[in-house]
Amino acid sequence: MMQPLMAQKGKLENLGPQLNAAMIQGSMFVTDSKGNDWLYTVVRGEPAHLLGYDLNSKALTIDLSLPHTDGAWDMVSTDNDVLYIPGANGALFKHLIGSPTVEDLGKVLPGQTYVWNLAVGKDGEVFGATYPGCRVFRYHPRTGFSDVGEGPLVSGENYVRSLVYHEDTDKLYAGIGSRAHLLELDPRTGKTRSLLPPDYQNKEFVYSLQLLPNIEGGDRLLVLLTSGRETLLYNLRTHTVEQVIKGMDLKAVAIDINRHIYYTSSGELRFFDPKQSAEKAKRLLGEVGSANAFRMKDEVLYMLNAEGELWSYNTVSEKATKDKLPISSQPIPIQSIHAGPDGSIWTGGYLAGGHAAYNPETGVTTEYKGLEQTEGMATMGKHIFFGIYPKGGIYRFDTGKPWDLEADNPVKLGAIEGQSRPFAITEAKGHQKMFFGLIPEYGKLGGALLEFDTLKNTLLSHGIPIAEQAISSLLYSKGKLWIGTTISGGLGVKPNTKEGIVFCWDIDHAEVVYQFVPIPGAPAITGLTEGPDGCLWGVAGGKLFIFDQQKKQLINIYDLYEQGPMGTHIWRSAFIVVHPSGDVYGTVNNQLFKVDAQTKEVTYLHEGAGLLVMDPHGHLYFRNHTDLWRYKP
């Protein structure tokens, strides 16, 4: 096991946050009991902040941190001027509209780490949708939290992703993933009824729901399905799908007195009569973005978009105004790190995306916007290759030219359907190729191996090399590609295999030529590296293993830490680099450690460390949440 922290001659430096974003999430318009009009939103950060604006003056009057959570996907208000905000940490927050405080009500249910949508029920009660237990909870100020379904709504599923309450029938409607279900849930008995027609049960998620009450012919539900971004118009009286609408944004919609529906799609504000085809929808405005929240007051439609712009549209005069709300950027977590060919330390941001490059010589960080969440990075020559979530997009950036998305720098090289997260990326130097190992989409098992041929400028897929396993690590060594796997798939699916493996991929013949299990029962292989002895080093099941590729022999195994039961998934864990001194450094289990080149003694150096890269000077860089750290051995 790791030895206690020892006195170090090296120097640790916190280089601070690298990436910032003003990414807003849950938002709503609300009028308090005194008649004051408000607009509330949550901006992501560590911690996230609840922002409240006076709708008339557009002034920011409320700015409150939400402790221990980095965001909130939704919010609702009750008749007694109370705003409820779901935490991305499994908690529920309470705020009296216009007040200077926010209250943390605690975890909604044991084991639930994320709360998605909320819905207001009767007499001040609030319902919420959770992950990973596929639960719906009820909260009331007098009785606290309870589990409505007394367990998962659908066995084997992780997500209740969307939720609405129907006041007339006292029923909840819940959207499930990562294999789509639409359920009617009785909040008093916990009984459910499945509503999603068989033709749509092959989708990933019922990602969003909007209730359309008091429509002639029966109340309707708008049901957003992924993958494919299809929205069903579902009649709750006849239990039929009346039409399928393409490209509708469904974070929010608005309804006028004529029961016409206002929504955004492809950056346009549109409206339609739900009794008629959405193909007849009228375009009202262009270039308005995607709606986070709507409000119809008299003849004026208010809309907050995802960029923090407040639109006001007069439905009579057809005139519109736009105000940019003051939203301060917040530091966001570092999702990936790479030592670039330009000498900079590149980082990619979590969820909000974006990139930053830290110059070790000047101490200056430059941010680059435009790409989504980067899971992995690697270099070939002067180019950096990015693996992007969602949809597993592969991009190439020429560091010798300005960052300019309009000029295709970086340029998208492609993506493979059904694949989602390219964490593992490596250069095959002797073959002038790049390889990408992927994690599949939600609810799927089996990660693909992609190859980019720099001479032919082609991206191709070798399919899923190991059935029902994904790729968690890649290493090019001695002309061969060594690949570590994980039993995990995309979120929302349980593994069907028992242990990760290491296999050797013959690049010239595109086939698996050898495979072995370094640690029986270990769920993932991470951190594959060519060690100072020329052997294959890696981490599995809390242990460091060393394998001789030539003799095909496992040489040694060393304990690093006690690995407990796997949670929902393992996609990556250990990161290892070989220092010019011959010593090996790594991060795993939130610790920075060192392996002595001679004795193989393992010593941990710092707690609060994830990811790891090394610059040409032998300086190590790792992350701690939003901050980039440097260690000089």
N, C-alpha and C positions, 0 to 999 in steps of 0.2 A: 504493500500500500504506500501511498505518498507519505513522505516524512513531514514533520512539522515545519512551518515557515522558518527559513534560516536567514541569517544576516547576509545581505547581498552587497556586492561591490557595484552592482549595476545601478542604473538610475531610472526611476519611473517618472513619467510626466503625463499629466492629463492635458491633452491638447484641445479639449472642449468639444461642444457640439459642432457638427460639420454640415448638417442639412437642416433646412427650415422650410416650413410650408404653412400656408393659411388654408388648410383643408377643413371645410365645414361638413358636418354630418347632420344629425337629427335637428330639425328646425320646425317652428310653428308660429303662426300668428295667433294672438289671444287677446281678448278684452277682459279686463278685471272687473270686479263688482262695482267699481267707481266709474266705469265707462272709459277708462284709459286703454288705448290700443298699444299693444306691444308686439315686437318681433323677437323671438328667442332663437338662438342657434348654439351649437357646440363646435368649437374648433379643436381639432386633434392636437395633442401634445403630451408631454410627460411632466406634469399632469395635463389632461384636457381642461378647457375653460368653458364655462357657461356664460354666454354673452346675451345681454338684453338691451334692446334698442327701443326708444320712444318712436313709434311709427310715424308720428306727425313731424317731429323735428329731425328724425333720422339719427339722433344723438345716441351714442353708446353710454348707457347709464348703469349697466350691471356687467361686472367682469369678475367671475368667481371660479376658483379652481375646483375641480372635481377630484378629490384625493384618491390616489392609487389606481386611477384608470386613465387610459390614453385616448378615449373617445366614447361616443354614444351614438347609436344609429337611429334613435327615435326619441320622442318625448310626447307626453299627453298632459292635458290639464283637466281638472275637475271643477265642479261648480263653486267650490269654496276657495277659489283663487290659488289652488295648489298645483304646481307643476311637478310632474314626475319624470325623471331622466334615468334610462337604463345604462348601467355601467358596462364597459368592455372588460370588467374584472368580475362579473357575476353579482354585482351589487345593484341596489336601487337607491336613487337620490331623490330628495324632496326639497322643493324651493317654493316659498311663498312669493307669488308674483310681485315684483317691485322691491322686494326686501334685499338687504345686504348679506344674507347668509344662505348656505345650502347645508342640508343635513344628510349624512350618510346613514341609510336605514339598515345597512348590512347586507350580507349575502342572502339571495332570494331563496335558494334551496341548497342543501349540501351537495357538493361535487359539481355544481354548475358554475362554469367559469366565464360565461358570456350571456348577456341578455340582449336579444335582438329587438323585436317590436313590442310595443305596449298597446293596450286597449282599455278604455274606460267602460266599466260596467254599471251596476246599480249602486245607489246610496254611497257613493264615494269609494267603491272598490276599484282596483286596478288589476288587470291581468297582464302577464308577460310571457314571452317565448324564450326558451333557453337552449344552450349548447353546453356540454356534449350529451346530455341525458335525454334529449328530445322531450322536454317537459313543458307544461304550462303551469305557471304559479298564479295564485291569487294573493293580493295584498289588501288589507283593510286596516286603517289606523287603530281600530279597536282590538282586532284579533291577530294582526301580524301576517306572516306568510303561511301559505299552505299549498300543497301539491294537488292541482285540480284533478289530474288523471291518475294520481297515486302511482306514478311510474311513467315510463316512456309511452308516448301516444302511439308510436309504431315500433314494435320490437326490432332491434337491429339497426335502427336509424339514430343519428346523432342530433339532427337539427330540427327544431321548430323555428323556421326562418321568418315567418310572417303570421300576423294575427289581427283579426278584426272582431268587433262585437256588434251583434244585431239586436238593437233595443226592443223591437217589436216582438221578437220570438225568444228573447233571452238565450240566444245561442252564440257561441264563438265559432269562428272559422279559422282553421290553422293550416298553414302551408308547411310541408315537410320536405327535407332533403337528407342525404344526397341522392336518393331515389324518390322521385316526386310523388307526393300524396296530398290530396286536399280533403280535409276532415271537417265535419260538423261536430262540435264538441258541446255537450250539455254541461255547463259549469256547476250545476247543482248535483248531478249524479256521476259525472266523469265519463259517461258513455259517449262513444264516438260513432260516426257514420261516414263511410267513405263516399266521396262525391266525384272524384276525378275519373272521367271516362277512360276506358282501356287504351284508346288511341294515343293518350298523352302520358301514360304511365312509364314510358321509356325516357322521359326527361329527367334532368338532374334535380331541379328544385322547383317548388312553388315559392318563388323568391319574394314576391310582393303581392299584397291583396289590397283592394280598395272597394269599399261598400258603396253602392249607388242606391240609396233608399228612395221610396215614393216615386218609382218609375211606372208608368202605365204598362200593365201586363205583367208586373211582378218586379220586386227588388232584384238588382243584379249585383254580381261580383265581377270585378276586373281581376284576373288571375294571371300574373306574369310567370312564365315558364322559362327555365334555362335547362339545357343550352338551346340557342336558337332565337331568344328574345321574342317569343310569341306571347301575346296577351289574349286570353280567352274572355269573352263576354258571356258570363254564366248566369242563367236565369234561376233564381232560388225558388221560384214557384213551380216551374215546369221541370227543373233539374236537367236542363239541356244547355249545350254550348250553342249560342246563337250566331256567333261569328268569331273569327280569329284575326287579331289586329297585329300587324307587323311594326316593329320599331318604336312602340310606345314607351316613353319613360314613365315609370310607375312608382316613383318615390312619393308623388303627390298628384292629386287631381282636384278640380273645383267643379261645383255644380251651381248653376244659376236658377232663378225662379221658374224658368221654363224647362228645367231638368236637362239642360244641355251640359255636356261634359267638356271641360277645358283641360288641356294637357300639353306636354311638350314632346316633340319627336324630331330627331335630326336637327336640333337647334332652332326649331320653329315652334311658335305658339299656335295651337289649333283648337277647334272645337267641333263637336258633332252631336247629333241627336242619337242616343243609344238605341232608339227604335228603328234606326236606319243604318245602313252600312257605313262603317268608318271610312270607307273609300271616298265617301262624299264629304269628309271633314273639310272645313274651311280653314285656310291659312290666314291667321290674323297678323302675325309679326314674324320676321326672320331674325336670325342671329341673336336669339335670346338665351341660348344655353339650355341646360337641363334643370328642371324645376326641383328644388328641395322642399318647397312649401308653397301653398296657394291660400288665398283668402278672397272671397267675394263679399264686398260690402256695398250695398246699394248697387249702383251701376259700375263700380270700379273693381277691377280684378287686380289684386296684389300678388306678386310672385317673387320669391327669393330663389335665385339660381345657385348652382354649385360653385360658382366663382365669387359669390358674395355680392352679387348685384341685385338691387331691389327694383323691380319693374312695377309700374302702375299703368294699367291699361283701362281707359274709359270705353266701355262696351257700346255707349251711345255715340259719342263723338269719334270713336276709333283712334283717339290720340294716346300716345304713350310717353312716359318719362322713365328715365333710368338713373339710379343713384348708386354709386359704389360705396358700400358700407365700410367703415374703418374696422378691419380685422387684422390684428397683429399676427405675424408669423410666429410659430412655435417650433422649438427644436423637435425633430422627429427621430425615432430610433434608427440606428444603422443596421441595415439588413445584409450588406455584403461589403467586403474590403478587397482591394487588389493593389499590388505594387505595379504601377503603370510603366510603360516603356519611356515615358516622358520624364521619369524621375519623381512623379507625384504619387501620393497615396490616394487612390480613388475609393470612394464610398458610394453605396446606393441606399436610398431611403425606403423605409418600411411603409407600405400601404399608399402613402401620398406619392411615392416614387421620387424621381429626380436623382441627380448625381452631384458629387462634390469632389474636388481635387485639392489635396493639401500639399503645398510645396515645402518640403523639409528645409530647404535653404533659406527661404524668406519667412516661413511661418504663416503664409497667407493661404486661406482657403477660398477657392472659386467655385460657385455653384453653377450647375448646368441643368436647366429644366427641360421637360418634354417627354421623357420616357417614363414608363410605369415601373413598378417594383422590380428591381434587379435581384435575382437569386444567386447568380454566379458571374464571375468575370475571369478572363484569361487573355494572354497576350500572344500575338505572333508578329514579329517585326515591330513596326510602329503602330500596329492596330490593336485595339482592345475589342474583344468580343463580349457582348452582354447576353445573358440569358434572362428573359423577361417573363414575369407573371403579370396578368393571366395569359392563358392560351399558348404559353411556351414559345414566344417570339424570340428569334435569334437576330441580333444586330451586330454591325461592325462599325467601329469608329476609328477614323484616321487621325491620330494625335498630331500629325504634321499640318493639319488644316483646322480652320475654325469650327467650333461646334455650331452646326446650322441644320436643323431638321428639314427646312425647306429645300436645302441643297443636298439632301440625302447624306448628311454626315452628322450622326450615324445613319447608316442605311439598313433597312430591314432585309435580311437574307431569306426569311421564310419562317414557317411554323408547321407543325404536324398535328392533324386533327386528333383529338382525344388525349393530348399530352399538355401538361400545365406548367411545370416548374423545372427549369434547367439549372439545378444547383451545381452539378459536376461538369466542369469544362477543362479540357487540357489540349495542349498543342502536341501533335505528333511530328516532331521536328524533322525526322528523317523521311517523312512521307509528304511533307508540305500540306498537311491536313489538320483540321480542328475537329475534336470530338466533343459531343454534348450528351450527357446522361440525364434523363428526365424522370420526373414524378408525374403520374397520370392525372387526369381530371378527377373532380369530385366523384366519389362512389365507384371508382375503377381501380383495378389492380393491373400491374404490368407497366414498367417504364421503358420507353424506346431509347435506342442508341442512334444518334444522328451524326452524320459525317459531312463536313464542309471541305470540298476540294478547292484549294486556293488557285490551282492552275486552271481548272475548268470553271471555277466560280459557280459551283453547283452544291446544293444542299440536298442530301438524300437520307432516308431512314432505313436502318437495318432491322426495323421492327422491334419486337420485344425479345431480347436474347434469352432471358430466363423467365419462363412462364410464371405469371402472378407475382413477380418481384420487380421492384424499381431500382434505379441506379443512384447510389449515394456517394460514390467516389470513383475517380478516374486517375490513372497514372500511366504515362508513356515511359517505358524503361526497356533498354536493350532491344529496341526495335519492335517491341510488342506493347499492346494496350492491355493493362491490368485494370479490372473493373470490380468494384465492391458493390454489393446489392443490399437492399433493405426489404424486409417482408411487408413493409407498409406500402399502401397505395395512396390515392387521393383521400382527402378528408371524407369521413362518412362511410367508410367500408372497413371491415375487419379483415386481417390477413388470413390467407388460406395455407400459408407455409409456416414452418417452424423456426428457420434460422437463415441468416444471410450467408452468402458465399462470396468467394473471390474467384474470378475466372479470367482466363487469358484469351484475348481476342486477336486472331491473326488478321491483320489489316489487309494484307494482300489477297487473302482468300475469303475474307469476310465471314469468318466462322469461329465458334468457340473451340479451342484446341485443348484446354485443360481447365479443371476447376477443383477447388478444395474448400473445406469448411475449417477456418482457423480456430474458432471457438464454438464448440457445439452449443446450440441453443441461443446464441447471441442474435438479436433481431436485426442488426445492421452492421455493416462494415464501413468505417469512415476513416478519413485521414491518410489514405494510401500515399506513401512517400518512398522514394529511393533513399535509404539511410546512408550514413557515412561509410558503411561496410559494403555498399553496393547491393544489399539485400532489400527485400520489400518489407517496409514497416507499415503497420496499420493498427487500428483500435477497434475492438469488438467486445461487447459485454463487460465493459469496465476494465478490459485488459489490453495491454500493448503486446502485439505479436511481431516476431521477426521471421521472415520466410526467405529461404534461398531459392531464387527462381531457377537457377541452373540445375541444382540437385533436386528441385521440387520437394523440399524438405522444410518442415517447420523447425526452426532452430531454438527459439526461446519464447517464453510468455512471461510477462511481468504484470503484477497487479497495479492498477492505477486508482480505482475507486470501486466501491460496492454499488453495482447497478441494481436498482430496484425494478419492480415490474414496469413494463413499457406502458406509457399512457396511450393517447390516441394514435401516435405515430412517431417514428424516428426517420427524418429525412437527411439530417446531417448531425454531427456531434463533435468529433475531434478534428483538429487542424494541426498539422505537424510541419515544421521547417527544419532544415539542417543548417546550423550556423557555421561560418568559416572556421571556427575553433574546433569543429568536429562534434561538438555537443548538439543535442537535439532538443528543440523547444516545441511545446505544444500547448493547446488549450483544450480542455474537456471538462464537463461537469462544472462550468463557470469558474475554472481555475487555470492559471498559467503555470506550466510545469517545465522542468528541465530534466533531461536524461544525460547523465555523465557519459561521455564517449568511451571511456575506458572501463568503468566499473558497472555501468548501466544502472547506477543508483538513480532513483526517481525522487525529485524534490519539488514541492510546490512553492511557487514564488509569490503569487498574488491571487487574492480572491476577487471575483468580479471581472472575469475575462472571458470573452467569446470571440470566435473567428481569429485568424492570425495570418499575417504576411510579414515578409522581411524585405528591407530595401538593400541596395548594393553595398551599403556601409555595415551591414549586419545588425541594423536596428530593427526591432520587432514592433509591430503595430497590432493592436487588438481593440475591441469595442467593449464598452460598458454602457448599455442602453443607447443614449443619444451621443455619448462622448467617445472620441478617439483617443486612445492611450498609446504612449511609446515607451518601450523598455530598451535601454542601452546596456547590454551585458558587460 
